[in-house]
Amino acid sequence: MTEALHETARTMVSRPRGILAADESISTMSSRLEKVKVEATAENRRAYRQMLMTTPNLQSGISGVILSDETFNQQIDDGRGFPEVVAALGILPGIKVDTGAKPLAGAPGETVTEGLDGLRDRLATYAAGGARFAKWRAVIKIGDGLPTARALRANTHALARYAALCQEAGIVPIVEPEVLMDGEHTIDRCAEVTTVGLQQLMAELDEAGVDLAGTVLKPNMVVPGNKSGEPASPEQVAEQTVTVLRAALPEALAGVAFLSGGQSPEEATANLAAMQAHDTPWPLTFSFGRALVDPALKAWHGDPALVAEGQQALADRVAPNSAAVAARAEAKV
């Protein structure tokens, strides 16, 4: 099982591909549909995800797709389940298994991600259904006195317990400790919090016996707060981010797939491209959600006649990110 986990993790971060995050919760996906004047129904959520997953040649730039539980158990028009459809393309099916961030007791303004109860059984079911990897997202806020040590400890401990259960089930864990870009903090403060959070996460993973060669990290890029008024060039973001990763991550980790974290599609791509100028022991690729799919949702907006337009919009966002990662691969040849 160990070698199978390693091989899956290597495939997930294999250049020039990245991971598509299409795992929005029912409430989040419904809200996004409503914003483009599409009724928030299970059928429309299914049709939207079908449009994404049947994009021609998606496998050229995407190694894996993170699905929500609802989508994992739905079928496309020809009766095939989404995991089967994705796997048939040579893309690894994945599943989000956390149940969301909830208020953390004794830590006002902070959260802890829940979903550990019953997770062993759920992972066994997902593995039987074709899932090759899973994802769990923790949310870390920067603010006055935040994050607290309590919040960092609670979230990194939960991530480690989740990761150990995944590997027990033969599933590669994506561990996602997202330091939110919301706020007035500087890029240096983001770097400080991200470093501490990642170092604590690595310690918790080690304590839990998690095999890092069968684990993918999905961190935030180190950026200034979105209300800071502080500009940051792609080169600055890349320098700060890679410095943090080098300070926190063991070389054994399979790879890093960045989240976009509310950046614009163009910003996320430019920052990812700048990362490739830095030499690191792990592949640096992408696991974007909104930065890939928002243009597709707007182009499609629920119209069956516009499926091709939505798919083209997705392809147009995957391509520059894949090209950025490919540039690094070519530079190493």
Beta strands, then each sheet from edge to edge (+ up, - down):
strand 1: 18-22
strand 2: 62-67
strand 3: 92-96
strand 4: 101-103
strand 5: 111-113
strand 6: 133-140
strand 7: 172-179
strand 8: 216-217
strand 9: 255-258
strand 10: 284-286
sheet 1: 1+ 2+ 3+ 6+ 7+ 8+ 9+ 10+
sheet 2: 4+ 5-
end
